[in-house]
Amino acid sequence: MTWKQTTLIIAINAVVSTLITLLLVVVILPALNVETPVTTPMPTSSTAAQGTEPAVETTSTPSLQVHIVQAGDTISGLALLYDVPAEDIVAANNLENPNFLQVGTELVIPVGGVSQEQPTLTPVPTATDTPQPFEPPSAQTATAEAAAATAAALPSEMPAAGELQIEITEIIAAGDADREQVTILNNGTGRAVITGWTLSDAEGNVYTFPEIFLWPGGSVSMYTRIGQDSPPNVYYWNKLVPIWSSGETATLKNENGEVVFTFVVEP
């Protein structure tokens, strides 16, 4: 190859390289410079939630139940059954003598206590031309509403003030361990609490009363023999032998050890 041929080849290569460079700068590079679109962020769920109405709070309300008195029912037993304070049951039914319940009597049981709800504001509904159907309340709802109205009119608790006059009224079957029984009566006008009081005989036998409430006219029976207590008015000394004898003195003391009443067993 001559030097003229070599020079020509070099010149052609230089021209081709220049054309390629111009092509890249003028045509290809501008075409690759694509503009990135700007996206607008969508509102988040929290932003979209703004302006919506708040959820309505719901509150639980106490319920009222009606219990039909059965044989053997007591106020304390019903209080344990329904988990309701005995005083609430007495107050809800305005019982003058809770120690005696008549079989078949309907008792209002204020389960949940007295309602303490505060009124809450509710949105006013938009008026429509479509009449709303009316559904009369069921018999159960009507009974519950009537019971609630009756309970609301009753006092919250029985008055405890008044004169106390606790007496031993009788001791029967003295000398017979299976039948011996002492009867204690609240003959006053106020509610008596004889918790911690004692009943004793001349031989030093002492019985301490558990938590017992006696309403005016209420009584409690204390048996000498072994047995299962049946609050609020039947209790057992759990003795195997008789305690009382003719002419013996029974002594009733309060929780401070003060003599409240004495009783001489009749022959």
Backbone as CSV, one residue per row, in Angstrom:
resi,resn,N_x,N_y,N_z,CA_x,CA_y,CA_z,C_x,C_y,C_z
1,MET,0.870,-1.196,0.000,0.000,0.000,0.000,0.893,1.228,0.000
2,THR,0.508,2.191,-0.888,1.305,3.419,-0.987,0.900,4.377,0.067
3,TRP,1.752,5.383,0.211,1.420,6.358,1.261,0.198,7.154,0.930
4,LYS,-0.133,7.303,-0.352,-1.336,8.036,-0.750,-2.591,7.267,-0.329
5,GLN,-2.546,5.940,-0.474,-3.712,5.145,-0.067,-3.911,5.213,1.455
6,THR,-2.766,5.158,2.151,-2.847,5.225,3.619,-3.438,6.536,4.066
7,THR,-2.986,7.625,3.470,-3.487,8.949,3.855,-4.963,9.062,3.554
8,LEU,-5.428,8.487,2.455,-6.842,8.565,2.105,-7.705,7.818,3.116
9,ILE,-7.241,6.643,3.534,-8.012,5.852,4.522,-8.136,6.602,5.834
10,ILE,-7.039,7.221,6.263,-7.062,7.982,7.543,-8.031,9.137,7.430
11,ALA,-8.053,9.811,6.270,-8.936,10.958,6.099,-10.389,10.523,6.132
12,ILE,-10.666,9.396,5.461,-12.064,8.900,5.471,-12.500,8.552,6.889
13,ASN,-11.631,7.887,7.649,-11.973,7.531,9.055,-12.243,8.769,9.889
14,ALA,-11.457,9.822,9.653,-11.650,11.049,10.416,-12.993,11.675,10.105
15,VAL,-13.383,11.647,8.807,-14.670,12.237,8.419,-15.824,11.436,9.023
16,VAL,-15.717,10.099,8.964,-16.786,9.250,9.524,-16.936,9.488,11.027
17,SER,-15.788,9.587,11.742,-15.833,9.839,13.195,-16.491,11.168,13.491
18,THR,-16.212,12.186,12.669,-16.803,13.516,12.902,-18.306,13.462,12.694
19,LEU,-18.762,12.759,11.631,-20.192,12.681,11.366,-20.931,11.950,12.499
20,ILE,-20.293,10.911,12.968,-20.925,10.158,14.083,-21.063,11.028,15.311
21,THR,-20.031,11.807,15.621,-20.067,12.701,16.795,-21.169,13.723,16.662
22,LEU,-21.298,14.351,15.456,-22.347,15.345,15.239,-23.733,14.721,15.369
23,LEU,-23.854,13.489,14.867,-25.146,12.806,14.967,-25.560,12.592,16.429
24,LEU,-24.595,12.211,17.270,-24.886,12.002,18.699,-25.303,13.296,19.382
25,VAL,-24.566,14.391,19.030,-24.827,15.662,19.732,-26.138,16.281,19.296
26,VAL,-26.424,16.247,17.989,-27.582,16.985,17.456,-28.874,16.182,17.524
27,VAL,-28.823,14.886,17.311,-30.057,14.107,17.157,-30.349,13.199,18.360
28,ILE,-29.391,12.359,18.680,-29.677,11.292,19.668,-29.789,11.825,21.085
29,LEU,-28.834,12.670,21.541,-28.860,13.161,22.929,-30.100,13.985,23.246
30,PRO,-30.532,14.958,22.381,-31.780,15.671,22.700,-32.991,14.736,22.813
31,ALA,-32.999,13.710,21.974,-34.135,12.783,22.024,-34.175,11.998,23.336
32,LEU,-33.009,11.718,23.929,-32.956,10.980,25.210,-33.272,11.845,26.416
33,ASN,-33.243,13.130,26.335,-33.487,14.038,27.476,-34.986,14.213,27.682
34,VAL,-35.670,13.168,28.191,-37.127,13.178,28.392,-37.444,13.846,29.729
35,GLU,-38.403,14.745,29.751,-38.769,15.500,30.961,-39.638,14.623,31.881
36,THR,-39.257,14.534,33.151,-39.984,13.693,34.126,-41.252,14.396,34.572
37,PRO,-42.415,13.779,34.437,-43.664,14.442,34.854,-43.712,14.612,36.367
38,VAL,-44.318,15.720,36.771,-44.477,16.022,38.212,-45.792,15.425,38.680
39,THR,-45.720,14.599,39.714,-46.938,13.956,40.249,-47.417,14.701,41.481
40,THR,-48.700,14.826,41.565,-49.310,15.488,42.729,-49.692,14.428,43.746
41,PRO,-49.207,14.545,44.993,-49.514,13.505,46.000,-51.004,13.452,46.286
42,MET,-51.507,12.215,46.396,-52.912,12.022,46.727,-53.121,12.238,48.215
43,PRO,-54.268,12.746,48.593,-54.513,12.952,50.036,-54.529,11.625,50.765
44,THR,-53.966,11.600,51.976,-53.920,10.385,52.798,-55.287,10.135,53.402
45,SER,-55.404,8.912,53.935,-56.683,8.538,54.525,-57.031,9.420,55.703
46,SER,-55.984,9.853,56.482,-56.250,10.708,57.633,-56.757,12.060,57.191
47,THR,-56.175,12.583,56.017,-56.633,13.879,55.509,-58.049,13.753,54.992
48,ALA,-58.335,12.645,54.297,-59.675,12.476,53.759,-60.700,12.299,54.859
49,ALA,-60.240,11.784,56.010,-61.176,11.546,57.096,-61.600,12.829,57.783
50,GLN,-60.805,13.946,57.579,-61.130,15.194,58.236,-62.456,15.705,57.695
51,GLY,-63.262,16.252,58.604,-64.530,16.811,58.208,-65.678,15.832,58.325
52,THR,-65.372,14.549,58.550,-66.451,13.579,58.716,-66.996,13.665,60.132
53,GLU,-68.199,13.178,60.314,-68.832,13.250,61.625,-68.185,12.249,62.576
54,PRO,-67.996,12.625,63.842,-67.403,11.689,64.811,-68.356,10.536,65.104
55,ALA,-67.743,9.414,65.500,-68.552,8.241,65.820,-69.348,8.507,67.082
56,VAL,-70.529,7.942,67.153,-71.406,8.134,68.302,-70.983,7.185,69.404
57,GLU,-70.794,7.706,70.606,-70.395,6.874,71.733,-71.631,6.152,72.271
58,THR,-71.415,4.901,72.639,-72.495,4.125,73.229,-72.137,3.818,74.664
59,THR,-73.096,3.935,75.533,-72.865,3.674,76.946,-73.815,2.589,77.404
60,SER,-73.307,1.748,78.316,-74.130,0.671,78.836,-75.031,1.206,79.941
61,THR,-76.218,0.653,80.061,-77.164,1.085,81.075,-77.487,-0.080,81.986
62,PRO,-77.722,0.193,83.265,-78.093,-0.881,84.171,-79.440,-1.466,83.775
63,SER,-79.685,-2.735,84.139,-80.930,-3.396,83.772,-81.719,-3.719,85.022
64,LEU,-83.011,-3.872,84.839,-83.906,-4.238,85.924,-84.509,-5.595,85.611
65,GLN,-84.492,-6.482,86.595,-85.067,-7.801,86.421,-86.155,-8.004,87.456
66,VAL,-87.129,-8.818,87.111,-88.227,-9.125,88.025,-88.073,-10.571,88.484
67,HIS,-88.019,-10.759,89.806,-87.855,-12.101,90.386,-89.132,-12.480,91.119
68,ILE,-89.639,-13.678,90.840,-90.817,-14.195,91.542,-90.325,-14.964,92.772
69,VAL,-90.763,-14.553,93.936,-90.296,-15.156,95.193,-90.727,-16.613,95.251
70,GLN,-89.749,-17.488,95.535,-89.990,-18.918,95.712,-89.792,-19.282,97.179
71,ALA,-90.259,-20.457,97.539,-90.084,-20.927,98.915,-88.599,-21.017,99.239
72,GLY,-88.198,-20.457,100.363,-86.798,-20.477,100.786,-85.997,-19.272,100.338
73,ASP,-86.575,-18.399,99.509,-85.856,-17.199,99.062,-85.664,-16.223,100.220
74,THR,-84.479,-15.602,100.267,-84.181,-14.537,101.228,-83.533,-13.380,100.496
75,ILE,-83.566,-12.195,101.127,-82.966,-11.019,100.505,-81.470,-11.227,100.302
76,SER,-80.795,-11.786,101.310,-79.354,-12.001,101.175,-79.058,-13.038,100.096
77,GLY,-79.911,-14.072,99.985,-79.711,-15.063,98.944,-79.897,-14.489,97.551
78,LEU,-80.903,-13.628,97.390,-81.115,-12.972,96.094,-79.979,-12.016,95.777
79,ALA,-79.433,-11.368,96.822,-78.299,-10.460,96.608,-77.101,-11.229,96.063
80,LEU,-76.855,-12.437,96.587,-75.754,-13.253,96.077,-76.062,-13.779,94.681
81,LEU,-77.318,-14.154,94.438,-77.702,-14.723,93.145,-77.537,-13.719,92.013
82,TYR,-77.973,-12.468,92.261,-77.931,-11.451,91.201,-76.750,-10.504,91.333
83,ASP,-75.886,-10.722,92.365,-74.724,-9.850,92.588,-75.173,-8.395,92.754
84,VAL,-76.152,-8.198,93.613,-76.715,-6.866,93.885,-76.743,-6.680,95.400
85,PRO,-76.345,-5.500,95.918,-76.412,-5.280,97.367,-77.826,-5.500,97.901
86,ALA,-77.921,-6.133,99.070,-79.228,-6.409,99.658,-80.010,-5.121,99.901
87,GLU,-79.300,-4.044,100.300,-79.974,-2.772,100.558,-80.642,-2.228,99.308
88,ASP,-80.022,-2.456,98.127,-80.619,-1.967,96.876,-81.925,-2.694,96.573
89,ILE,-81.951,-4.011,96.842,-83.186,-4.775,96.595,-84.292,-4.299,97.532
90,VAL,-83.942,-4.081,98.806,-84.935,-3.605,99.783,-85.462,-2.239,99.377
91,ALA,-84.549,-1.341,98.973,-84.959,0.009,98.599,-85.796,0.003,97.326
92,ALA,-85.413,-0.823,96.347,-86.126,-0.846,95.070,-87.551,-1.356,95.215
93,ASN,-87.791,-2.173,96.253,-89.124,-2.740,96.443,-89.853,-2.168,97.662
94,ASN,-89.206,-1.216,98.368,-89.826,-0.546,99.523,-90.336,-1.570,100.539
95,LEU,-89.464,-2.533,100.863,-89.858,-3.595,101.788,-89.804,-3.096,103.227
96,GLU,-90.909,-3.199,103.928,-90.932,-2.780,105.323,-90.292,-3.827,106.226
97,ASN,-90.425,-5.097,105.880,-89.831,-6.174,106.676,-89.167,-7.175,105.731
98,PRO,-87.899,-6.935,105.378,-87.206,-7.812,104.414,-86.952,-9.222,104.930
99,ASN,-87.140,-9.445,106.248,-86.871,-10.776,106.791,-87.966,-11.782,106.416
100,PHE,-89.101,-11.293,105.938,-90.201,-12.184,105.579,-90.647,-11.864,104.157
101,LEU,-90.485,-12.833,103.251,-90.882,-12.667,101.850,-92.031,-13.630,101.556
102,GLN,-93.084,-13.105,100.939,-94.247,-13.924,100.613,-94.038,-14.601,99.266
103,VAL,-94.265,-15.905,99.215,-94.097,-16.668,97.983,-95.030,-16.121,96.907
104,GLY,-94.488,-15.942,95.695,-95.273,-15.417,94.587,-95.152,-13.922,94.389
105,THR,-94.521,-13.219,95.351,-94.346,-11.766,95.229,-93.330,-11.450,94.131
106,GLU,-93.612,-10.416,93.337,-92.674,-9.972,92.310,-91.732,-8.934,92.905
107,LEU,-90.432,-9.203,92.838,-89.418,-8.289,93.346,-88.627,-7.711,92.179
108,VAL,-88.430,-6.403,92.212,-87.597,-5.741,91.204,-86.140,-5.861,91.631
109,ILE,-85.283,-6.421,90.771,-83.856,-6.599,91.058,-83.085,-5.553,90.252
110,PRO,-82.528,-4.510,90.909,-81.809,-3.449,90.175,-80.389,-3.866,89.820
111,VAL,-80.250,-4.752,88.832,-78.923,-5.226,88.405,-78.158,-4.072,87.770
112,GLY,-76.929,-3.819,88.234,-76.115,-2.737,87.682,-76.212,-1.445,88.458
113,GLY,-77.090,-1.382,89.473,-77.182,-0.174,90.287,-77.989,0.916,89.607
114,VAL,-77.850,2.129,90.156,-78.589,3.282,89.648,-77.860,3.877,88.472
115,SER,-78.607,4.207,87.434,-77.990,4.762,86.225,-77.353,6.110,86.507
116,GLN,-76.108,6.289,86.019,-75.380,7.546,86.184,-75.055,8.170,84.834
117,GLU,-75.849,7.857,83.808,-75.535,8.330,82.472,-75.713,9.836,82.357
118,GLN,-74.873,10.454,81.584,-74.976,11.863,81.261,-75.573,11.985,79.865
119,PRO,-76.448,12.994,79.636,-77.040,13.139,78.302,-75.995,13.496,77.269
120,THR,-76.091,12.902,76.087,-75.154,13.180,75.008,-75.917,13.782,73.843
121,LEU,-75.253,14.702,73.140,-75.863,15.361,72.003,-75.823,14.448,70.795
122,THR,-76.933,14.365,70.094,-77.004,13.552,68.890,-77.359,14.449,67.716
123,PRO,-76.833,14.161,66.531,-77.128,15.011,65.366,-78.604,14.954,65.001
124,VAL,-79.140,16.085,64.570,-80.543,16.152,64.178,-80.694,15.519,62.805
125,PRO,-81.568,14.528,62.643,-81.704,13.876,61.338,-82.347,14.807,60.319
126,THR,-81.985,14.600,59.074,-82.548,15.388,57.987,-83.961,14.928,57.702
127,ALA,-84.871,15.900,57.606,-86.282,15.567,57.379,-86.458,14.958,55.995
128,THR,-87.300,13.935,55.904,-87.614,13.290,54.622,-89.118,13.213,54.466
129,ASP,-89.548,12.965,53.264,-90.974,12.861,52.985,-91.514,11.462,53.233
130,THR,-90.614,10.508,53.471,-91.041,9.116,53.667,-91.390,8.884,55.123
131,PRO,-92.634,8.521,55.458,-92.996,8.280,56.866,-92.283,7.065,57.409
132,GLN,-91.836,7.155,58.669,-91.154,6.045,59.314,-92.173,5.113,59.941
133,PRO,-91.990,3.780,59.802,-92.951,2.844,60.413,-92.853,2.874,61.920
134,PHE,-93.987,2.689,62.605,-94.026,2.678,64.073,-94.166,1.255,64.554
135,GLU,-93.282,0.875,65.450,-93.312,-0.478,66.020,-93.591,-0.372,67.512
136,PRO,-94.718,-0.859,68.004,-95.034,-0.742,69.434,-94.052,-1.532,70.266
137,PRO,-93.744,-1.064,71.490,-92.798,-1.785,72.354,-93.346,-3.137,72.754
138,SER,-92.423,-4.082,72.957,-92.819,-5.423,73.373,-93.285,-5.396,74.822
139,ALA,-93.951,-6.481,75.225,-94.433,-6.571,76.607,-93.284,-6.549,77.593
140,GLN,-92.149,-7.191,77.236,-90.992,-7.208,78.140,-90.420,-5.818,78.312
141,THR,-90.359,-5.050,77.195,-89.843,-3.684,77.300,-90.755,-2.829,78.147
142,ALA,-92.083,-2.971,77.946,-93.018,-2.179,78.738,-92.911,-2.502,80.213
143,THR,-92.729,-3.794,80.549,-92.574,-4.179,81.958,-91.320,-3.582,82.560
144,ALA,-90.201,-3.617,81.804,-88.949,-3.055,82.297,-89.074,-1.548,82.507
145,GLU,-89.769,-0.857,81.582,-89.928,0.584,81.740,-90.782,0.908,82.955
146,ALA,-91.831,0.124,83.180,-92.664,0.353,84.354,-91.882,0.105,85.634
147,ALA,-91.058,-0.947,85.642,-90.235,-1.234,86.825,-89.225,-0.126,87.071
148,ALA,-88.652,0.418,85.985,-87.681,1.501,86.133,-88.339,2.729,86.718
149,ALA,-89.570,3.032,86.272,-90.263,4.200,86.813,-90.587,4.013,88.286
150,THR,-90.965,2.780,88.659,-91.257,2.510,90.071,-90.005,2.625,90.919
151,ALA,-88.875,2.064,90.428,-87.617,2.111,91.184,-87.122,3.539,91.339
152,ALA,-87.337,4.383,90.320,-86.865,5.768,90.396,-87.612,6.549,91.456
153,ALA,-88.863,6.153,91.747,-89.652,6.883,92.732,-89.366,6.437,94.147
154,LEU,-88.634,5.324,94.320,-88.348,4.807,95.652,-87.099,5.445,96.232
155,PRO,-86.955,5.501,97.554,-85.737,6.057,98.171,-84.548,5.163,97.890
156,SER,-83.344,5.737,97.899,-82.133,4.987,97.585,-81.777,3.993,98.680
157,GLU,-82.159,4.247,99.916,-81.869,3.309,101.000,-82.849,3.502,102.142
158,MET,-83.007,2.462,102.929,-83.909,2.538,104.072,-83.290,3.391,105.171
159,PRO,-84.089,4.197,105.883,-83.527,5.021,106.965,-83.033,4.156,108.104
160,ALA,-81.865,4.499,108.628,-81.284,3.748,109.742,-81.590,4.399,111.081
161,ALA,-82.067,5.663,111.052,-82.325,6.373,112.298,-83.579,5.822,112.958
162,GLY,-83.667,5.970,114.256,-84.839,5.521,114.995,-84.425,4.850,116.283
163,GLU,-85.409,4.572,117.122,-85.125,3.958,118.420,-84.868,2.469,118.248
164,LEU,-83.795,1.992,118.866,-83.461,0.570,118.824,-83.965,-0.102,120.092
165,GLN,-84.629,-1.240,119.924,-85.128,-2.004,121.065,-85.003,-3.481,120.717
166,ILE,-83.811,-4.042,120.992,-83.523,-5.435,120.665,-83.824,-6.292,121.889
167,GLU,-84.663,-7.320,121.707,-85.105,-8.138,122.837,-84.972,-9.626,122.507
168,ILE,-84.773,-10.433,123.567,-84.931,-11.884,123.478,-86.388,-12.158,123.815
169,THR,-87.159,-12.636,122.841,-88.596,-12.799,123.072,-88.965,-14.174,123.610
170,GLU,-88.145,-15.221,123.268,-88.490,-16.548,123.767,-87.306,-17.500,123.622
171,ILE,-87.277,-18.493,124.491,-86.364,-19.633,124.370,-87.233,-20.873,124.515
172,ILE,-87.376,-21.633,123.441,-88.292,-22.768,123.446,-87.513,-24.078,123.485
173,ALA,-88.176,-25.125,123.976,-87.631,-26.494,124.043,-86.314,-26.536,124.800
174,ALA,-86.197,-25.810,125.911,-84.967,-25.825,126.708,-84.667,-27.243,127.171
175,GLY,-83.409,-27.658,127.032,-82.990,-28.991,127.428,-83.004,-30.002,126.304
176,ASP,-83.566,-29.633,125.146,-83.610,-30.526,123.980,-82.680,-29.928,122.916
177,ALA,-81.506,-30.557,122.744,-80.487,-29.990,121.849,-80.981,-29.877,120.419
178,ASP,-81.897,-30.759,119.999,-82.378,-30.732,118.620,-83.430,-29.654,118.384
179,ARG,-84.066,-29.181,119.444,-85.183,-28.239,119.271,-84.956,-26.890,119.938
180,GLU,-83.935,-26.792,120.760,-83.697,-25.506,121.447,-83.582,-24.364,120.436
181,GLN,-84.257,-23.267,120.756,-84.250,-22.121,119.841,-84.430,-20.827,120.624
182,VAL,-83.592,-19.832,120.304,-83.697,-18.498,120.898,-84.147,-17.546,119.796
183,THR,-85.159,-16.723,120.099,-85.664,-15.748,119.129,-85.317,-14.342,119.608
184,ILE,-84.664,-13.575,118.727,-84.279,-12.188,119.026,-85.030,-11.279,118.067
185,LEU,-85.672,-10.231,118.604,-86.563,-9.370,117.827,-86.122,-7.913,117.924
186,ASN,-86.206,-7.205,116.777,-86.013,-5.751,116.778,-87.393,-5.127,116.957
187,ASN,-87.698,-4.728,118.173,-88.999,-4.169,118.507,-88.985,-2.648,118.461
188,GLY,-87.922,-2.075,117.865,-87.812,-0.624,117.798,-88.276,-0.087,116.458
189,THR,-87.909,1.185,116.173,-88.339,1.853,114.939,-87.184,2.086,113.973
190,GLY,-85.967,1.700,114.327,-84.807,1.913,113.458,-84.177,0.593,113.065
191,ARG,-83.387,0.622,112.002,-82.673,-0.573,111.558,-81.517,-0.860,112.509
192,ALA,-81.397,-2.117,112.924,-80.362,-2.499,113.881,-79.297,-3.337,113.189
193,VAL,-78.047,-3.105,113.557,-76.925,-3.910,113.085,-76.355,-4.621,114.316
194,ILE,-76.525,-5.943,114.366,-76.078,-6.685,115.552,-74.806,-7.481,115.260
195,THR,-74.054,-7.048,114.273,-72.779,-7.688,113.972,-71.830,-7.555,115.162
196,GLY,-71.264,-8.669,115.604,-70.342,-8.645,116.732,-71.027,-8.726,118.078
197,TRP,-72.363,-8.744,118.137,-73.077,-8.915,119.403,-72.905,-10.369,119.874
198,THR,-73.143,-10.597,121.155,-72.968,-11.943,121.708,-74.212,-12.386,122.470
199,LEU,-74.439,-13.701,122.449,-75.485,-14.347,123.240,-74.791,-15.379,124.117
200,SER,-75.028,-15.315,125.426,-74.313,-16.213,126.349,-75.261,-16.771,127.396
201,ASP,-74.850,-17.935,127.981,-75.628,-18.535,129.057,-74.841,-18.456,130.357
202,ALA,-75.377,-19.060,131.424,-74.737,-18.987,132.736,-73.501,-19.863,132.832
203,GLU,-73.311,-20.813,131.899,-72.168,-21.720,131.938,-70.977,-21.208,131.149
204,GLY,-71.080,-20.034,130.578,-69.951,-19.462,129.841,-69.948,-19.756,128.356
205,ASN,-71.013,-20.364,127.828,-71.120,-20.570,126.383,-71.473,-19.242,125.711
206,VAL,-70.691,-18.857,124.702,-70.871,-17.558,124.057,-70.964,-17.749,122.537
207,TYR,-71.970,-17.136,121.953,-72.102,-17.120,120.488,-71.965,-15.680,120.009
208,THR,-71.100,-15.460,119.009,-70.901,-14.127,118.429,-71.608,-14.060,117.083
209,PHE,-72.479,-13.089,116.930,-73.269,-12.966,115.707,-72.418,-12.451,114.547
210,PRO,-72.605,-13.025,113.354,-71.942,-12.493,112.148,-72.659,-11.219,111.693
211,GLU,-72.414,-10.797,110.475,-73.043,-9.576,109.956,-74.541,-9.809,109.766
212,ILE,-75.331,-9.140,110.606,-76.784,-9.301,110.579,-77.437,-7.927,110.674
213,PHE,-78.431,-7.675,109.809,-79.221,-6.453,109.854,-80.650,-6.832,110.240
214,LEU,-81.212,-6.094,111.182,-82.594,-6.321,111.594,-83.399,-5.051,111.356
215,TRP,-84.343,-5.122,110.423,-85.237,-3.996,110.210,-86.306,-3.977,111.293
216,PRO,-87.004,-2.887,111.472,-88.068,-2.830,112.487,-89.050,-3.993,112.307
217,GLY,-89.270,-4.736,113.380,-90.145,-5.892,113.320,-89.453,-7.165,112.878
218,GLY,-88.195,-7.088,112.471,-87.469,-8.264,112.019,-86.924,-9.073,113.183
219,SER,-86.760,-10.373,112.966,-86.278,-11.258,114.023,-85.233,-12.209,113.470
220,VAL,-84.473,-12.825,114.391,-83.477,-13.821,114.030,-83.611,-14.988,114.997
221,SER,-83.513,-16.218,114.474,-83.642,-17.425,115.295,-82.289,-18.090,115.443
222,MET,-81.931,-18.436,116.684,-80.656,-19.083,116.982,-80.934,-20.488,117.527
223,TYR,-80.547,-21.516,116.734,-80.722,-22.906,117.150,-79.446,-23.416,117.816
224,THR,-79.612,-24.281,118.806,-78.459,-24.848,119.518,-77.756,-25.913,118.677
225,ARG,-78.490,-26.713,117.949,-77.950,-27.885,117.239,-77.046,-27.486,116.068
226,ILE,-76.426,-28.541,115.488,-75.577,-28.344,114.318,-76.456,-28.140,113.087
227,GLY,-76.090,-27.173,112.258,-76.869,-26.893,111.056,-76.157,-25.893,110.169
228,GLN,-76.746,-25.640,109.007,-76.193,-24.700,108.039,-76.940,-23.374,108.161
229,ASP,-76.201,-22.294,108.448,-76.825,-20.978,108.563,-77.608,-20.642,107.301
230,SER,-78.744,-19.977,107.493,-79.583,-19.538,106.371,-79.919,-18.070,106.560
231,PRO,-78.949,-17.186,106.222,-79.193,-15.751,106.380,-80.435,-15.331,105.598
232,PRO,-81.154,-14.307,106.057,-80.694,-13.378,107.089,-81.227,-13.667,108.475
233,ASN,-82.042,-14.746,108.681,-82.709,-14.846,109.977,-82.644,-16.225,110.636
234,VAL,-81.821,-17.166,110.143,-81.703,-18.475,110.792,-80.219,-18.806,110.956
235,TYR,-79.803,-19.079,112.208,-78.399,-19.386,112.503,-78.320,-20.543,113.494
236,TYR,-77.144,-21.207,113.509,-76.952,-22.396,114.340,-75.706,-22.237,115.211
237,TRP,-75.844,-22.691,116.492,-74.743,-22.615,117.447,-73.783,-23.788,117.240
238,ASN,-74.248,-24.848,116.588,-73.450,-26.049,116.298,-72.968,-26.753,117.570
239,LYS,-73.889,-26.929,118.505,-73.602,-27.640,119.742,-74.205,-29.052,119.681
240,LEU,-73.516,-30.017,120.367,-74.006,-31.392,120.409,-74.909,-31.644,121.607
241,VAL,-74.831,-30.778,122.607,-75.629,-30.939,123.835,-76.456,-29.686,124.045
242,PRO,-77.553,-29.770,124.797,-78.385,-28.589,125.050,-77.643,-27.556,125.895
243,ILE,-78.031,-26.318,125.748,-77.397,-25.211,126.476,-78.314,-24.665,127.564
244,TRP,-79.591,-24.542,127.262,-80.503,-23.845,128.164,-81.205,-24.802,129.122
245,SER,-81.489,-24.273,130.306,-82.226,-25.036,131.323,-83.198,-24.103,132.019
246,SER,-84.197,-24.658,132.638,-85.234,-23.869,133.295,-84.627,-22.971,134.374
247,GLY,-85.028,-21.696,134.380,-84.551,-20.740,135.369,-83.226,-20.100,135.015
248,GLU,-82.564,-20.534,133.932,-81.270,-19.961,133.536,-81.475,-18.611,132.847
249,THR,-80.469,-17.742,132.967,-80.542,-16.405,132.365,-79.715,-16.356,131.090
250,ALA,-80.351,-15.909,130.016,-79.661,-15.664,128.744,-79.343,-14.182,128.655
251,THR,-78.114,-13.865,128.240,-77.666,-12.472,128.211,-77.282,-12.081,126.788
252,LEU,-77.806,-10.945,126.342,-77.498,-10.395,125.020,-76.686,-9.121,125.212
253,LYS,-75.467,-9.092,124.611,-74.583,-7.928,124.727,-74.275,-7.370,123.337
254,ASN,-73.997,-6.044,123.298,-73.631,-5.431,122.029,-72.143,-5.625,121.763
255,GLU,-71.668,-5.028,120.671,-70.281,-5.239,120.282,-69.288,-4.630,121.276
256,ASN,-69.761,-3.735,122.125,-68.894,-3.134,123.145,-68.924,-3.890,124.465
257,GLY,-69.636,-5.012,124.512,-69.717,-5.807,125.733,-70.748,-5.305,126.718
258,GLU,-71.599,-4.369,126.301,-72.620,-3.823,127.192,-73.872,-4.690,127.124
259,VAL,-74.469,-4.958,128.285,-75.670,-5.786,128.350,-76.838,-5.014,127.745
260,VAL,-77.459,-5.634,126.754,-78.600,-5.010,126.078,-79.914,-5.582,126.606
261,PHE,-79.918,-6.922,126.866,-81.170,-7.539,127.305,-80.841,-8.861,128.007
262,THR,-81.639,-9.196,129.022,-81.517,-10.496,129.689,-82.885,-11.177,129.668
263,PHE,-82.819,-12.501,129.668,-84.066,-13.270,129.577,-83.917,-14.525,130.446
264,VAL,-84.920,-14.786,131.278,-84.900,-15.955,132.157,-85.730,-17.054,131.504
265,VAL,-85.094,-18.239,131.354,-85.771,-19.368,130.722,-86.894,-19.838,131.624
266,GLU,-88.092,-19.943,131.043,-89.248,-20.366,131.800,-89.234,-21.878,131.984
267,PRO,-89.808,-22.352,133.095,-89.847,-23.808,133.310,-90.703,-24.524,132.262
